[in-house]
Amino acid sequence: MNFHKTTLIVAGIALVMVCLMTNRGEGQNPAPVGVANYPEFRVVSSDGTNLIVTNTRNATLYFYSIDPDGRIGDALKLRGKVDLSKVGEAELKPEVFFKATGAQ
């Protein structure tokens, strides 16, 4: 086999492995019934300014963020939550904990 074919095969295998690993997302694995030590909270996303967390025991997603004029490292404040037990319905209505001040 030449170098280019070997490189393509290795790259293809790596790509398949990455796809398989990323398809096993946090939200796809609900808490097993009767497992006492299963984590109650799972971080879905975080970038220093926002935090999205799910509570696996009560099927709720929480969204936190810093103030609009804040900086990374400032306190994250609860902005809203969504009841995930309603996923699959025609509409999800988040519970919002702040008032929008206008278009940004």
Order of alpha helices (4+ residues) and beta strands (2+ residues): alpha-beta-beta-beta-beta-beta
